[in-house]
Amino acid sequence: MKLNIALLCGSLRKASYSRKVSAYLTEAGSRFELTIEVVEIADLPLYNEDLEITGTAPSSWSLFRKQMKSVDGILFVTPEYNRSLPAVLKNALDVASRPWGESIWNGKPAGIISLSQGSIGGFGANHHLRQILACLNVPVMAQPEAYLGNIQNCFEEKSNSIKPDTREFLEKFLQQFAVWAAKNRG
Ligand SMILES: Cc1cc2nc3c(=O)[nH]c(=O)nc-3n(C[C@H](O)[C@H](O)[C@H](O)COP(=O)(O)O)c2cc1C
């Protein structure tokens, strides 16, 4: 059975490596019984609980919660910002974790791919994200882990497409994630 997976990307910039990797995953997913779609989080206003209390919460919050509620699992593709995850991703997690008692994250299986231009591949971002997801009761695939270091070298110079060894690595990750997410979906 095909699983619907929301992909949340931690970078907003146009030439983002994370976005390029995300685009590749959306295309490769179908080979592993996964329908992967990027859900945009750039326009979610910063979470402010007062807006729930006054009934003036932005409609983009409810739309995002609705979109996320309907999926079978989540893939995170994120760069590392100052040894942690980018704020835009944390905000999206906060938005859909509320109102209290109605978190949509509860029990949804997730996979994490972190990357950076440095050699440790966003380890800090990856593990801070795992810590947050533990609080949200999101089971995260433990293995294989995915840290894409020196990401700038993972693309062909001329075509800008992802190099074969990185593609192979991402496909192995997807293959394992498909099996694991199917087992762990709520
Ligand atoms: C605010 C900021 C903080 C960053 N902090 C780190 C860091 O802690 N570790 C690291 O390896 N790279 C860090 N970088 C570099 C990013 O990993 C690199 O720019 C990466 O390409 C960003 O991902 P993107 O290409 O998907 O936008 C930082 C970049 C920015 C803009």
The ligand as an ORCA input file, in Angstrom:
! r2SCAN-3c Opt
* xyz 0 1
  C      22.345     30.981     10.008
  C      23.254     29.878      9.514
  C      23.887     29.056     10.420
  C      24.674     27.993      9.980
  N      25.218     27.142     10.894
  C      25.870     26.042     10.495
  C      26.285     25.051     11.429
  O      26.092     25.161     12.627
  N      26.895     23.953     10.950
  C      27.140     23.757      9.623
  O      27.694     22.736      9.237
  N      26.728     24.673      8.707
  C      26.102     25.801      9.110
  N      25.642     26.707      8.197
  C      25.922     26.480      6.780
  C      24.807     25.663      6.137
  O      24.879     24.332      6.523
  C      24.908     25.771      4.630
  O      24.783     27.120      4.273
  C      23.877     24.941      3.916
  O      24.179     24.937      2.552
  C      22.486     25.483      4.127
  O      21.555     24.604      3.573
  P      20.774     24.925      2.217
  O      21.803     24.871      1.111
  O      19.773     23.857      2.116
  O      20.183     26.301      2.349
  C      24.864     27.781      8.610
  C      24.230     28.643      7.679
  C      23.434     29.657      8.123
  C      22.718     30.534      7.112
*
